[in-house]
Amino acid sequence: MPIHSFFEKKRTWSRIKDELLKAYLAPYLAKVSKTHKPIIVADCFAGKGRFDDGEPGSPLIITEAISSQLSDLSSPEIKAIFIEKKYFRELKTNLPAYHWINALEGDYQDRIEYFIRNYNPRQRNLFLYVDPYGIKNVLFSYFEAIAKKQFRTVELLLNLNSLGFLREGCRLLKYPVSEHDLPDVYEHDVITVERLDEIAGGQYWREILKEFYSHRLKMQEAEEQFITKYCDRLRQVFRYVINIPIKTNLDNIPKYRMVFGTNHEDGLLLMVDNMNNRWASFREEARDRQSPLFECDLPDPNHLQAAWNIEENILSFINDEVELKELLVRLVEAFGISFSTRQYKEALKKMKGNQVDVRWYPPETPTGKPRSSWDHTTNDFKIMISRRSGWQPSLL
């Protein structure tokens, strides 16, 4: 699809990523505002700001979220930065006239390199939204360099065209690819194999495509291995990394992946629920709202076995007594977005008094009532989970 036709109307996959952004930004801004440090939200490939059919693009979603947060007079300074070259004039026209908006004309690569060299973070909070037209400028080293600067917090939401990356790799390595494995949204914009190394943050992708060329992997399996390796590499930059596949239907190879990186448990758990909700909505629409007898369409097929016995899997992550939030983080690190925090809590409620003991500290509310809330986001009390002594699984 040519870039000029991308903005004609908001397509399904664009709607999903915009919903991800919108659902995360409001609670993110509310949470980070409590640090009383300035916040920067940077949209690195802003586009026109609005689709030709009138639907809002990411810049308008971002400005709406910031405007809403700034209505709270206790909020710190929040600025929006929008980078765009080709559609800068349209972007300027579509953006509201807020003083905290800074629209920058130019290439992402030039602007981000200048930012890395010259910007003094001064303990600000930074949220990076990187949604490129292609892949050639999304160098891994940029994320490494930004993470090393003295921001108070850095979070990344990246649209990674994983299938387009592998198609470029096949082209440059001269590996033939069938039409079935070609992405329909794809631009030939990388010149050298070494550039792909810079984008991926290593050469691991070459071995994956070698396996594909040797017919030991299908393209779908190659894509799954690539995103796993990329996320592993990104965990050297961010403590927590998760992703959601964006597809046109359940059977397809993902068109791309939305990848999220953060160093904070609250951000991780918030985005897990966000991505899990988006996947559930997509799955329901793809099935034409027909529910199967057994759930088998998970965002990561490697986690299918866990779905059959989620309670047993939860129990395997409980050794000594553990706080609920920490347990949820452990489960997310193992199973990604396949399950929501609500699903884990529902399972734990069924396990309470059987496989596990649950203790609230302090055990009573300020009014003297026994605590029963499962809110893992509060600082007012802790929820502690432990294996129940003497519990044995049923023999049947």
Secondary structure, 3 states (H helix, E strand, C coil): CCHHHHCCCCCHHHHHHHHHHHHHHHHHHHHHHCCCCCEEEEECCCCCCECCCCCECHHHHHHHHHHHHHCCCCCCCEEEEEEECCCHHHHHHHCCCCCCEEEEECCHHHHHHHHHHHCCCCCCEEEEEECCCCCCCCCHHHHHHHHHCCCCEEEEEEEECHHHHHHHHHHHHCCCCCHHHCCCCCCCCCCCHHHHHHHHCCCHHHHHHHHHHCCCCCHHHHHHHHHHHHHHHHCCCCCEEEEEEECCCCCCCCCEEEEEEECCHHHHHHHHHHHHHHHHHHHHHHCCCCCCCCCCCCCCHHHHHHHHCHHHHHHCCCCCCEEHHHHHHHHHHHHCCCCCHHHHHHHHHHHECCCEEEEEECCECCCCCECCCCCCCCCCCEEEEEECCCCCCCCC
